[in-house]
Amino acid sequence: MGAISATRELDLALARRAAAGDRSAQRELFHAQRSSVHHTLYRILGSNRELEDLIQDAFLEIFRGLGAFRGDSTLSRWCQTIATRTAYLAISRRKPASIELALVEDQLAGDADTRRHAQMREVARRLYVALDRIEPKQRIAFALAVVDGLPLAEVAHLTESTVVAVKTRVWRARRDLMKRAARDPVLSQYVNELAGRDKGEP
């Protein structure tokens, strides 16, 4: 039996035990998958005060749906798909924050590493403010494919879509971001850097 098949067999056995109400299996599944669920939500939503609540929402859906898990993919990928769906619902039901992108550089004190870290946090903040104003499916495709660097086929799986649809969404999101970043040189430079590894152009 190959390594992938063995992993899926173990995943399926764990999922079945958890679905049957085995508390130890449920705890094992939660601790095994929490990191990947958090990572997926964080990449799509950025630093977000609702993140912990959304992790709980995702796991509620995961545990509700365990009976449908058949081992066609790894449990991790299946959980990430549900996390992506959770993020989409969260984006769809909220209004964009009424925050304008800062158009001036902050004066940062401290050593070079501290300044670089603070600058990257500020760039990420500006990026996610801009992403808040982009159509949810485009935003998710861009966050997973470009920010997180996942292959388009993987993004298509997580978003339950086609590779062609993902490529189109990434391209449209990048185009929209560039328009929104036109008056913000810091964000514009970062989006251009991301575009260097963006394979989403149709």
N, C-alpha and C positions, 0 to 999 in steps of 0.2 A: 504494500500500500504506500503510495506517495505521501510526501509530507503534507501537501495541501489536503488530500483526501483524509488523512489522519486528523488534521486540525478540524476539518469540517465534521468529522464523526464525533470528536470531543465536544465541539460547539453544539451539535445537535443533541447530544446526550445531556449537556448542561441546560440547554434551553427547555428540553422536555421535563427535566426535574424541576426547574424553576416554574414552569407553566403549571405543573401539578401541585404547586404550593410548598415545595421544599424550601424552607427559609434559608438554610445554609447555601443552597444553590443560588437563590436570589441574591444573597449577599455577595457570593463569589462573582456572579455575573456583573453586579453593580460595580464592585471594586475593579474588575478586569476591564470594563468598558467605559468607566467614568472619564478617564483621561481622553479617549478618542472622541467621546461625545462633547466634552468641554472644548477640545481643540476645534472641532467642526463649528460649533456655535460661535466660538471666539473669532475664528477667521471670517465668518460671515458678518457678525454683528460688531466686532471690535470690543473695546473695553466698555462694558455695559452693566449698569447696576442691577439689571434684571437677569443677569446671566445665571446666577444660582437658581433662581425660580424656573428659568427655562430648562436648565439641566434636569430639574425635578419633573417638569412637564414632559420632557423627552423620555425620561425613564418610566413615567406613568404609561405613555404610549407603547414603549418597548415591552413592558410587562403585560399590558393588555393584549398585545399582538403576538406574544411568544408562541401561542398555539398555531400560528400561521407560518412560523419559521420552519423551513424544510431542508435547510443546509445547502441550498443552491449557491450561496455565497458564504463567506466567513461571517461569523456573528458580529465581528467588529464592523464590517462593511454594512451589514444589515442595520446595525444600531446607528451608524453614521447617516444612512439614508433617512431614518426616522428623525435624527437630529436636524438634518437639512430641511425636512418637512416642517419641523417645529419652528425653525428659524424663519421659514417662509411665512408661516401663519403669524408670527410675532411682527414681522415687517409689515405685512398686509393690514394689520389692524391698528397700527399706530400712525400718528401724523409725524412728518419730519420735524425735527427740532428747529425752532426758529432762531438759529445761530448763524450768523454770517461768518464766513471764513476770515480769519485775521489777515490783514494785508500788509502788516509791518512785522519785521523781525523782532523777536523778544531779545532783550539784552541778557545774556546768560552768564552767570559767574561760575567759577570753579575750574577744575582741570579739564583737559581736552576730552577725556573719556566721559566725564560727567556732562559736559556740554553736548557731546555727540548723543549720549543717551537721551538727554532732555529734548534735543532737536528731533530725534527719531520718534519720540512720544508725541511731539507736537505735529509732526508730519502725519503720523497715524491718525491723530485726532482730526486733522483737516480732511484726510482721505475719507474717514467714516462719516463725517458730516456731509461731505459731497455724495457719498454712496447712499446716504439716507434719502436723497432726492431722486434716486434712480429707480426705475421699475424693478420690483422685487426679483423677478426671475433673472433679469440681466445682472443685477447686483450680486446675486448668489453665484451665478456662473463666473463672473469676474473675480469674486473673492476666492472661490475654490481653485479656479484655473490659473489665475495670475498672482494673486497675493499668496496663496498657499502653494502654488506650483504643481497642482495635481494634473496628471494626463487628462486630456479631453474625454477619453473613453471612461475614465474613473468618474469624472464630473457628470457625464451623461448617466452613469449608473446611479450615482447618489441623488441626482435630480429627477430620475425616472424619465429621462428624455433621450433624444438622439444626439449623436456627435455633431451633426450638421446644425441642429437647433442650438447647441451649446456654443459652437463657433460663432454663430450669428449673434447670440446674446452677448458674448464676450466683446465682440467687435463693436456692437452698439453701445455697450457700457463704457468702453474705452473712449469712443467718440464723444459721448455725453460728458464723461469726466474731463476730457480735454477742454471742452467748451466751458465747463464750470470752473476749471482751474486757470482760465485765460488771464484773470487778474491777480492770480496768486502764484508768483514765480517759484516759491518753495514747493507747493503742491504740483505745479506743472512739471518741474524737474523730476519729482518722484514718479509721477505717472509715466513720464518718458522713460525712466529707468525700468519701470515695470514692463513697459511695452517692449523693451529689449528681449524679455523672456516670454512674451505673450505670443502664443501660437494660435490665437483664436481668430485671426483674420480670415474671413470667408473667401 
